[in-house]
Amino acid sequence: MPVWLTRLLLRARATLSRGHDHALRDELQLHLRLIEEEYADKGLTPDAARQHARREFGNATAFQEASLALLRCE
């Protein structure tokens, strides 16, 4: 494969990864907010709802990094 084509493909993958990163981050934040709202509807204070939601949701950063690693392997 010509060097210029390899570079083009690598740049395209990097661009797509960044777009995927932002979209995934937004999606994770949405789900976290929805879980927070469920706890708030049950009567928890906003701080308590946020803490419970984060505990239930898990480590969003680890999920995001694993997702990006899978994208790079494709």
KEVO-780659 format. One line per field, with one value per atom (N, C-alpha, C): residue number from 1; residue in one letter; atom name; x, z, y. Coordinates in nm, 3 decimals. Layout:
BEGIN
num c(NUM | ...)
residu c(a | ...)
atome c(CA | ...)
c1 c(X | ...)
c3 c(Z | ...)
c2 c(Y | ...)
This chain:
BEGIN
num c(1 | 1 | 1 | 2 | 2 | 2 | 3 | 3 | 3 | 4 | 4 | 4 | 5 | 5 | 5 | 6 | 6 | 6 | 7 | 7 | 7 | 8 | 8 | 8 | 9 | 9 | 9 | 10 | 10 | 10 | 11 | 11 | 11 | 12 | 12 | 12 | 13 | 13 | 13 | 14 | 14 | 14 | 15 | 15 | 15 | 16 | 16 | 16 | 17 | 17 | 17 | 18 | 18 | 18 | 19 | 19 | 19 | 20 | 20 | 20 | 21 | 21 | 21 | 22 | 22 | 22 | 23 | 23 | 23 | 24 | 24 | 24 | 25 | 25 | 25 | 26 | 26 | 26 | 27 | 27 | 27 | 28 | 28 | 28 | 29 | 29 | 29 | 30 | 30 | 30 | 31 | 31 | 31 | 32 | 32 | 32 | 33 | 33 | 33 | 34 | 34 | 34 | 35 | 35 | 35 | 36 | 36 | 36 | 37 | 37 | 37 | 38 | 38 | 38 | 39 | 39 | 39 | 40 | 40 | 40 | 41 | 41 | 41 | 42 | 42 | 42 | 43 | 43 | 43 | 44 | 44 | 44 | 45 | 45 | 45 | 46 | 46 | 46 | 47 | 47 | 47 | 48 | 48 | 48 | 49 | 49 | 49 | 50 | 50 | 50 | 51 | 51 | 51 | 52 | 52 | 52 | 53 | 53 | 53 | 54 | 54 | 54 | 55 | 55 | 55 | 56 | 56 | 56 | 57 | 57 | 57 | 58 | 58 | 58 | 59 | 59 | 59 | 60 | 60 | 60 | 61 | 61 | 61 | 62 | 62 | 62 | 63 | 63 | 63 | 64 | 64 | 64 | 65 | 65 | 65 | 66 | 66 | 66 | 67 | 67 | 67 | 68 | 68 | 68 | 69 | 69 | 69 | 70 | 70 | 70 | 71 | 71 | 71 | 72 | 72 | 72 | 73 | 73 | 73 | 74 | 74 | 74)
residu c(m | m | m | p | p | p | v | v | v | w | w | w | l | l | l | t | t | t | r | r | r | l | l | l | l | l | l | l | l | l | r | r | r | a | a | a | r | r | r | a | a | a | t | t | t | l | l | l | s | s | s | r | r | r | g | g | g | h | h | h | d | d | d | h | h | h | a | a | a | l | l | l | r | r | r | d | d | d | e | e | e | l | l | l | q | q | q | l | l | l | h | h | h | l | l | l | r | r | r | l | l | l | i | i | i | e | e | e | e | e | e | e | e | e | y | y | y | a | a | a | d | d | d | k | k | k | g | g | g | l | l | l | t | t | t | p | p | p | d | d | d | a | a | a | a | a | a | r | r | r | q | q | q | h | h | h | a | a | a | r | r | r | r | r | r | e | e | e | f | f | f | g | g | g | n | n | n | a | a | a | t | t | t | a | a | a | f | f | f | q | q | q | e | e | e | a | a | a | s | s | s | l | l | l | a | a | a | l | l | l | l | l | l | r | r | r | c | c | c | e | e | e)
atome c(N | CA | C | N | CA | C | N | CA | C | N | CA | C | N | CA | C | N | CA | C | N | CA | C | N | CA | C | N | CA | C | N | CA | C | N | CA | C | N | CA | C | N | CA | C | N | CA | C | N | CA | C | N | CA | C | N | CA | C | N | CA | C | N | CA | C | N | CA | C | N | CA | C | N | CA | C | N | CA | C | N | CA | C | N | CA | C | N | CA | C | N | CA | C | N | CA | C | N | CA | C | N | CA | C | N | CA | C | N | CA | C | N | CA | C | N | CA | C | N | CA | C | N | CA | C | N | CA | C | N | CA | C | N | CA | C | N | CA | C | N | CA | C | N | CA | C | N | CA | C | N | CA | C | N | CA | C | N | CA | C | N | CA | C | N | CA | C | N | CA | C | N | CA | C | N | CA | C | N | CA | C | N | CA | C | N | CA | C | N | CA | C | N | CA | C | N | CA | C | N | CA | C | N | CA | C | N | CA | C | N | CA | C | N | CA | C | N | CA | C | N | CA | C | N | CA | C | N | CA | C | N | CA | C | N | CA | C | N | CA | C | N | CA | C | N | CA | C | N | CA | C | N | CA | C | N | CA | C)
c1 c(0.085 | 0.000 | 0.090 | 0.058 | 0.140 | 0.137 | 0.246 | 0.259 | 0.150 | 0.120 | 0.020 | -0.117 | -0.148 | -0.277 | -0.282 | -0.174 | -0.166 | -0.187 | -0.120 | -0.137 | -0.279 | -0.339 | -0.478 | -0.572 | -0.553 | -0.638 | -0.618 | -0.495 | -0.469 | -0.532 | -0.526 | -0.589 | -0.741 | -0.798 | -0.943 | -0.985 | -0.910 | -0.942 | -0.932 | -0.831 | -0.816 | -0.934 | -0.975 | -1.089 | -1.215 | -1.238 | -1.357 | -1.352 | -1.236 | -1.223 | -1.261 | -1.217 | -1.252 | -1.402 | -1.462 | -1.608 | -1.680 | -1.629 | -1.688 | -1.672 | -1.559 | -1.531 | -1.634 | -1.661 | -1.757 | -1.898 | -1.935 | -2.069 | -2.088 | -1.987 | -1.995 | -2.004 | -1.925 | -1.929 | -2.068 | -2.127 | -2.261 | -2.363 | -2.350 | -2.442 | -2.430 | -2.308 | -2.288 | -2.345 | -2.326 | -2.380 | -2.532 | -2.592 | -2.738 | -2.789 | -2.727 | -2.771 | -2.753 | -2.643 | -2.619 | -2.726 | -2.763 | -2.867 | -3.002 | -3.032 | -3.159 | -3.166 | -3.055 | -3.052 | -3.067 | -3.001 | -3.015 | -3.161 | -3.228 | -3.369 | -3.455 | -3.425 | -3.500 | -3.486 | -3.365 | -3.343 | -3.408 | -3.402 | -3.465 | -3.617 | -3.675 | -3.819 | -3.859 | -3.763 | -3.789 | -3.775 | -3.739 | -3.734 | -3.595 | -3.490 | -3.355 | -3.319 | -3.232 | -3.183 | -3.099 | -3.078 | -2.996 | -2.856 | -2.792 | -2.658 | -2.664 | -2.761 | -2.774 | -2.809 | -2.897 | -2.934 | -2.813 | -2.730 | -2.609 | -2.512 | -2.494 | -2.404 | -2.453 | -2.582 | -2.637 | -2.627 | -2.654 | -2.648 | -2.506 | -2.409 | -2.269 | -2.228 | -2.273 | -2.241 | -2.305 | -2.430 | -2.501 | -2.443 | -2.410 | -2.363 | -2.225 | -2.140 | -2.004 | -1.907 | -1.791 | -1.683 | -1.700 | -1.754 | -1.779 | -1.649 | -1.545 | -1.417 | -1.358 | -1.366 | -1.315 | -1.395 | -1.526 | -1.610 | -1.573 | -1.553 | -1.520 | -1.384 | -1.286 | -1.154 | -1.160 | -1.237 | -1.251 | -1.319 | -1.418 | -1.489 | -1.397 | -1.316 | -1.222 | -1.115 | -1.073 | -0.974 | -1.034 | -1.160 | -1.225 | -1.236 | -1.265 | -1.275 | -1.142 | -1.034 | -0.901 | -0.863 | -0.917 | -0.884 | -0.958 | -1.066 | -1.145 | -1.072)
c3 c(0.000 | 0.000 | 0.000 | -0.083 | -0.089 | 0.045 | 0.074 | 0.201 | 0.214 | 0.105 | 0.113 | 0.147 | 0.096 | 0.126 | 0.272 | 0.321 | 0.463 | 0.553 | 0.521 | 0.601 | 0.596 | 0.479 | 0.463 | 0.548 | 0.543 | 0.622 | 0.772 | 0.815 | 0.957 | 1.002 | 0.917 | 0.951 | 0.957 | 0.865 | 0.864 | 0.990 | 1.029 | 1.150 | 1.273 | 1.279 | 1.393 | 1.400 | 1.285 | 1.281 | 1.327 | 1.279 | 1.319 | 1.467 | 1.518 | 1.661 | 1.746 | 1.704 | 1.780 | 1.777 | 1.660 | 1.650 | 1.735 | 1.732 | 1.814 | 1.961 | 1.997 | 2.136 | 2.189 | 2.111 | 2.154 | 2.159 | 2.060 | 2.057 | 2.174 | 2.201 | 2.312 | 2.445 | 2.462 | 2.586 | 2.607 | 2.501 | 2.512 | 2.548 | 2.487 | 2.515 | 2.661 | 2.709 | 2.848 | 2.946 | 2.917 | 3.003 | 3.005 | 2.890 | 2.882 | 2.971 | 2.962 | 3.043 | 3.192 | 3.226 | 3.365 | 3.417 | 3.335 | 3.375 | 3.391 | 3.304 | 3.314 | 3.443 | 3.480 | 3.606 | 3.724 | 3.716 | 3.822 | 3.837 | 3.725 | 3.729 | 3.794 | 3.768 | 3.831 | 3.983 | 4.031 | 4.175 | 4.232 | 4.160 | 4.207 | 4.215 | 4.118 | 4.121 | 4.240 | 4.291 | 4.409 | 4.538 | 4.527 | 4.643 | 4.696 | 4.628 | 4.675 | 4.642 | 4.722 | 4.694 | 4.566 | 4.500 | 4.378 | 4.399 | 4.511 | 4.539 | 4.559 | 4.635 | 4.660 | 4.530 | 4.451 | 4.323 | 4.232 | 4.229 | 4.146 | 4.194 | 4.325 | 4.380 | 4.350 | 4.370 | 4.343 | 4.193 | 4.110 | 3.965 | 3.922 | 3.973 | 3.937 | 3.986 | 4.103 | 4.158 | 4.071 | 4.034 | 3.952 | 3.812 | 3.755 | 3.617 | 3.603 | 3.699 | 3.691 | 3.635 | 3.598 | 3.554 | 3.405 | 3.377 | 3.240 | 3.162 | 3.227 | 3.160 | 3.112 | 3.196 | 3.157 | 3.039 | 3.042 | 2.932 | 2.802 | 2.813 | 2.696 | 2.638 | 2.723 | 2.675 | 2.609 | 2.667 | 2.608 | 2.472 | 2.462 | 2.335 | 2.227 | 2.263 | 2.166 | 2.126 | 2.220 | 2.188 | 2.088 | 2.105 | 2.008 | 1.871 | 1.869 | 1.743 | 1.669 | 1.741 | 1.679 | 1.621 | 1.678 | 1.631 | 1.505 | 1.475 | 1.356 | 1.229)
c2 c(-0.117 | 0.000 | 0.124 | 0.221 | 0.342 | 0.417 | 0.484 | 0.557 | 0.663 | 0.734 | 0.840 | 0.783 | 0.664 | 0.602 | 0.557 | 0.503 | 0.463 | 0.583 | 0.694 | 0.816 | 0.867 | 0.864 | 0.909 | 0.824 | 0.694 | 0.605 | 0.628 | 0.648 | 0.674 | 0.806 | 0.907 | 1.036 | 1.021 | 0.947 | 0.925 | 0.852 | 0.750 | 0.675 | 0.765 | 0.850 | 0.940 | 1.038 | 1.088 | 1.180 | 1.111 | 0.990 | 0.916 | 0.882 | 0.851 | 0.819 | 0.940 | 1.059 | 1.179 | 1.202 | 1.184 | 1.200 | 1.098 | 0.976 | 0.869 | 0.901 | 0.956 | 0.991 | 1.091 | 1.195 | 1.297 | 1.241 | 1.162 | 1.103 | 1.007 | 0.927 | 0.832 | 0.905 | 1.009 | 1.088 | 1.147 | 1.201 | 1.257 | 1.149 | 1.033 | 0.922 | 0.875 | 0.863 | 0.822 | 0.924 | 1.052 | 1.156 | 1.153 | 1.125 | 1.116 | 1.003 | 0.887 | 0.774 | 0.802 | 0.865 | 0.900 | 0.996 | 1.096 | 1.191 | 1.122 | 1.025 | 0.953 | 0.872 | 0.810 | 0.735 | 0.831 | 0.946 | 1.048 | 1.088 | 1.110 | 1.151 | 1.044 | 0.917 | 0.809 | 0.815 | 0.837 | 0.846 | 0.971 | 1.081 | 1.205 | 1.186 | 1.114 | 1.087 | 1.001 | 0.923 | 0.841 | 0.920 | 1.050 | 1.137 | 1.168 | 1.123 | 1.153 | 1.297 | 1.355 | 1.489 | 1.484 | 1.597 | 1.595 | 1.535 | 1.569 | 1.513 | 1.362 | 1.316 | 1.173 | 1.099 | 1.158 | 1.096 | 1.084 | 1.187 | 1.186 | 1.077 | 1.067 | 0.965 | 0.824 | 0.801 | 0.669 | 0.635 | 0.733 | 0.710 | 0.675 | 0.746 | 0.717 | 0.579 | 0.543 | 0.411 | 0.301 | 0.322 | 0.223 | 0.214 | 0.329 | 0.334 | 0.274 | 0.297 | 0.244 | 0.346 | 0.299 | 0.385 | 0.420 | 0.537 | 0.579 | 0.597 | 0.643 | 0.664 | 0.532 | 0.429 | 0.298 | 0.242 | 0.262 | 0.217 | 0.290 | 0.420 | 0.502 | 0.460 | 0.437 | 0.395 | 0.258 | 0.166 | 0.032 | 0.041 | 0.127 | 0.144 | 0.199 | 0.297 | 0.354 | 0.253 | 0.170 | 0.066 | -0.032 | -0.066 | -0.156 | -0.091 | 0.037 | 0.109 | 0.109 | 0.125 | 0.126 | -0.010 | -0.116 | -0.251 | -0.289 | -0.219 | -0.254 | -0.223)
